């Protein structure tokens, strides 16, 4: 035969040609591979879920800490600039007579814990507690550690406070205080 017209063998090796060779995966191998993949994906999902939970708890703690730090800074500034301070209503209300920033007048500032919320109001006279007060902090609870009760206290001339916020499972506690230190000869209202 002429080499130009010789028929070429176009046969591809197949499983039928070699009985020892297998093509693809068996059903058992496929089930095992799927089970291992499902376990790995489940593990990844659990790790991812725990990371999200931790992140949400940390964000909640950061928000509560920032909220209490702002309240604490304002309370401390008010205590420093106060000429008088009075705790009443079973340690749930604090009234202070504070010299304003210009130093030419008094301002009456009051904080009240009602339920689990800390409220604030300022004015020219001692404000009566009501719906027109500003909400400063929510989710106030007594600390689980037993360090005291949420509220205000007087110890001699000192004014102290304990604020504990618990949004969810996280507790943030701030305990601080000071002495009203402002001296003034201004006349004016009593708070």
Buried (B, 14 or more C-beta within 10 A) or exposed (E): EEEEEEEEEEEEEEEEEEEEEEEEEEEEEEEEEEEEEEEEEEEEEEEEEEEEEEEEBEEBBEBBBEBBEEBBEBBBEBBBBBBBBBBEBEBBBBBBBBBEEEEEBBBBBBBBBBEEBBBBBBEEEBBEBEEEBEEBBBBBEBBEEEEBBBBBBBEEEEBBBBBBBBBEEBBBBBEBBBEBEBEBEEEBEEB
